Amino acid sequence: MVTYIGLLSFTEKGVQTIKQTTQRAAAAKEVGKRLGVNMKDIYWTLGQHDIVCVLEADDEQSLTAFELAIAQQGNVRSQTLRAFSAAEMEKILAKLP
């Protein structure tokens, strides 16, 4: 599984229906399961982004399908970052001259 960090911000539509945000997150988790994406953790945050989540996906295609499915709903805009564990980073660093 590949790990990603999702940074999400509410759209105007998402803010107008803010009381359903936790239900939408639960529904997104189910969509993820069907598409090969595990929403491992989700946090509502203060600051530049409204939600931060840790995602695990089998591959980039699965993650992209998930991101597009969520985007279609129009409640959030997202930015996704590839994340590396310490063990993965050690392997990367071992390749350096």
C-alpha positions in Angstrom: 0.0 0.0 0.0 1.1 3.5 -0.8 0.5 6.3 1.8 -0.8 9.7 0.9 -1.8 12.8 3.0 -4.9 14.5 1.8 -5.3 18.2 2.5 -9.0 19.3 2.1 -10.7 22.7 2.2 -14.5 23.2 2.3 -16.1 24.7 -0.7 -19.0 27.1 -0.2 -21.4 24.2 -0.7 -19.5 22.2 1.9 -19.7 25.1 4.4 -23.5 25.5 3.8 -24.0 21.8 4.7 -21.3 21.7 7.4 -23.5 19.7 9.9 -23.2 16.7 7.6 -19.4 16.7 7.4 -18.9 13.7 9.6 -21.5 11.7 7.7 -19.9 12.7 4.4 -16.6 11.5 5.8 -18.1 8.1 6.7 -19.6 7.8 3.2 -16.2 8.8 1.6 -14.6 6.0 3.6 -17.0 3.5 2.1 -16.4 4.8 -1.4 -12.7 4.4 -0.7 -13.1 0.8 0.3 -14.9 0.0 -3.0 -12.1 1.8 -4.9 -9.1 0.2 -3.1 -8.4 3.2 -0.8 -8.3 3.1 3.0 -9.0 6.3 4.8 -6.8 5.4 7.7 -7.2 8.6 9.7 -9.3 11.8 9.3 -9.0 15.0 11.3 -10.9 18.3 11.1 -8.4 21.1 11.5 -7.9 24.8 12.0 -5.8 26.9 9.7 -5.2 26.8 5.9 -6.9 23.4 5.5 -10.2 22.2 7.0 -9.5 18.5 6.9 -6.4 16.4 6.9 -6.5 12.6 6.2 -4.1 9.8 5.9 -4.9 7.6 3.0 -3.5 4.2 1.8 -4.1 3.1 -1.7 -3.1 0.0 -3.8 -1.9 2.3 -6.6 -2.2 5.8 -8.1 -5.2 4.9 -10.3 -7.2 3.8 -7.3 -6.4 7.0 -5.4 -7.2 9.2 -8.4 -10.5 7.5 -8.9 -11.3 8.1 -5.2 -10.2 11.7 -5.4 -12.4 12.3 -8.5 -15.4 10.6 -6.9 -15.1 12.9 -3.8 -14.6 16.0 -6.0 -17.8 15.2 -7.9 -19.8 15.9 -4.8 -18.5 19.5 -4.6 -18.1 19.8 -0.9 -14.3 19.9 -0.7 -11.2 20.8 -2.8 -8.2 18.6 -2.2 -4.5 18.5 -2.5 -2.9 15.1 -2.1 0.7 14.5 -1.1 2.7 11.2 -1.4 4.0 10.3 2.0 7.0 8.1 2.9 7.5 6.2 6.1 11.0 6.2 7.8 11.7 2.7 6.4 10.8 3.9 2.9 12.9 7.0 3.3 15.9 4.9 4.4 15.6 2.9 1.1 15.5 6.1 -0.9 18.5 7.5 1.0 20.5 4.3 0.4 20.3 5.0 -3.3 22.2 8.3 -2.9 25.8 8.3 -3.9 
